[in-house]
């Protein structure tokens, strides 16, 4: 517990003015085979039309996005990261992120589609976190949206790109295999650098083990 105490103490001593902060949970996808398949998909698209380059998702941060929410004080992040391992320990000790090809959504986004097992588990995890947020009076930012478990690969902007969309629709992409992931990461909603700034993370485990894990809090979001 000493390390956790040091992290909390350092966090609390930061000199900042806290404003409402929006954040989201995600499962990072770092399986080398999946990453290589996504790289190949992106390369195939850019060879057909170089315009795709500006719409590619960074393969260093491939992820499945879960719940988004906002809090009004810094201690809420600490409490959420403390509570959720116990809340989720009866749901799953790992998250299966297994792919079954790709799909296009809303004529804009090419994404990695989950197989039925993965979709079921991830949807349950999302629902469980949403229930926790609601019961804790934490404002959910996506409670009225239909949740889709997916990993974005290419995302066109809001302008019409009929030529690029047609290319995506005609191509056949290979995306299979996956991984069982035991960690959920919390990010700031506001983009920073190549992705989003990490707030913290926690491990999934059986209920008898959840107390063994510590949150890895960062204070960079409050600079």
NORTA-V233528 format. One record per residue. N is the residue number from 1. SS is DSSP state (A for helix, B for strand, O for the rest). PHI is phi in degrees with one decimal (999 if undefined). BURIAL is # if it has 24 or more other C-alpha atoms within 12 Angstrom, else .. Layout:
n: {N/N}
ss: {SS/SS}
phi: {PHI/PHI}
burial: {BURIAL/BURIAL}
This chain:
n: {1/2/3/4/5/6/7/8/9/10/11/12/13/14/15/16/17/18/19/20/21/22/23/24/25/26/27/28/29/30/31/32/33/34/35/36/37/38/39/40/41/42/43/44/45/46/47/48/49/50/51/52/53/54/55/56/57/58/59/60/61/62/63/64/65/66/67/68/69/70/71/72/73/74/75/76/77/78/79/80/81/82/83/84/85/86/87/88/89/90/91/92/93/94/95/96/97/98/99/100/101/102/103/104/105/106/107/108/109/110/111/112/113/114/115/116/117/118/119/120/121/122/123/124/125/126/127/128/129/130/131/132/133/134/135/136/137/138/139/140/141/142/143/144/145/146/147/148/149/150/151/152/153/154/155/156/157/158/159/160/161/162/163/164/165/166/167/168/169/170/171/172/173/174/175/176/177/178/179/180/181/182/183/184/185/186/187/188/189/190/191/192/193/194/195/196/197/198/199/200/201/202/203/204/205/206/207/208/209/210/211/212/213/214/215/216/217/218/219/220/221/222/223}
ss: {O/A/A/A/A/A/A/A/A/A/A/A/O/O/O/O/O/O/O/O/B/B/B/B/B/B/B/B/O/O/O/A/A/A/A/A/A/A/A/A/A/A/A/A/A/A/A/A/O/A/A/A/A/A/A/B/O/O/A/A/A/O/B/B/B/B/B/B/B/B/B/O/O/A/A/A/A/A/A/A/A/A/A/A/A/A/A/A/O/O/O/O/O/O/B/B/B/B/B/B/B/B/B/B/B/O/O/O/B/B/B/B/B/B/O/A/A/A/A/A/A/A/A/A/A/A/A/A/A/A/A/A/A/A/A/O/O/O/B/B/O/O/O/O/O/O/O/O/O/B/B/B/B/B/B/O/O/O/O/O/O/A/A/A/A/A/A/A/A/A/O/O/O/O/O/O/O/B/B/B/B/O/B/B/B/B/B/B/B/B/B/B/O/O/B/B/B/B/B/B/B/B/B/O/O/O/A/A/A/A/A/A/O/O/O/O/O/O/O/A/A/A/O}
phi: {999/-62.2/-59.9/-62.0/-63.8/-64.0/-62.3/-64.5/-61.7/-60.4/-60.4/-69.9/-87.0/-64.5/-91.5/-153.2/-107.2/-82.3/-116.6/-55.0/-117.7/-101.9/-146.7/-145.3/-92.3/-150.7/-107.5/-77.4/-107.3/-125.0/-59.4/-57.4/-66.4/-63.0/-59.0/-65.2/-65.1/-66.7/-57.2/-64.3/-59.7/-65.9/-64.8/-60.6/-69.3/-69.6/-68.0/-73.6/-150.6/-61.7/-59.7/-62.3/-52.8/-76.9/-112.8/-78.6/-79.1/-65.5/-69.1/-75.8/-131.0/-61.6/-159.1/-108.1/-82.1/-107.8/-84.7/-115.0/-159.3/-136.3/-129.0/-116.5/-151.1/-68.4/-68.9/-62.5/-62.0/-60.0/-66.9/-61.1/-69.2/-77.8/-77.3/-63.7/-56.0/-72.5/-62.4/-93.0/-64.5/-88.7/-90.5/-165.8/-92.4/-159.1/-110.5/-75.6/-114.6/-116.9/-99.6/-134.8/89.6/-129.1/-144.0/-115.4/-120.6/54.1/56.6/-134.3/-116.2/-93.4/-135.0/-78.7/-90.6/-80.5/-74.7/-62.0/-63.3/-61.2/-59.3/-64.8/-66.9/-64.2/-63.2/-65.7/-61.2/-59.1/-64.8/-66.0/-64.1/-61.2/-61.0/-62.6/-59.6/-63.5/-69.8/-97.5/58.5/-100.7/-72.0/-82.8/-95.7/-135.0/-68.7/-102.3/-102.1/-78.6/-79.8/-124.2/-79.8/-158.2/-123.9/-68.8/-117.5/-135.6/-135.9/-71.9/-80.2/-78.4/-76.5/-72.4/-134.7/-59.7/-66.7/-70.7/-60.8/-62.1/-62.7/-63.1/-70.9/-85.5/-78.3/-112.3/-113.7/-97.9/-145.5/-139.1/61.5/159.0/-159.2/-105.5/-106.8/-110.3/-138.3/-116.4/-114.0/-107.8/-122.3/-69.0/-64.4/-68.5/-62.6/-149.8/65.5/-85.1/-153.9/-131.7/-78.2/-77.0/-97.6/-177.5/-157.0/-147.1/-93.8/-89.2/-160.5/-62.2/-56.2/-68.5/-108.5/-58.3/-69.9/-76.8/-95.9/-116.8/-73.1/-105.4/-84.3/-119.7/-112.2/-63.4/-64.5/-98.4/-62.3}
burial: {./././././././#/././#/./././././././././#/#/#/#/#/#/#/#/#/#/#/././#/#/./#/#/#/./#/#/././#/././././././#/././#/#/#/#/#/./#/#/#/#/#/#/#/#/#/#/#/././#/./#/#/#/#/#/#/#/#/#/#/#/#/#/#/./#/#/#/#/#/#/#/#/#/#/#/#/#/#/././#/#/#/#/#/#/#/#/#/././#/#/./#/#/#/#/#/#/#/#/#/#/./#/#/././././#/#/#/./#/./././././#/#/#/#/#/#/#/#/#/./././././././#/#/./#/#/././././#/#/#/#/#/#/#/#/#/#/#/#/#/#/#/#/#/././././././#/#/#/#/#/#/#/#/#/#/././././#/././#/#/#/#/#/#/#/./#/#/.}
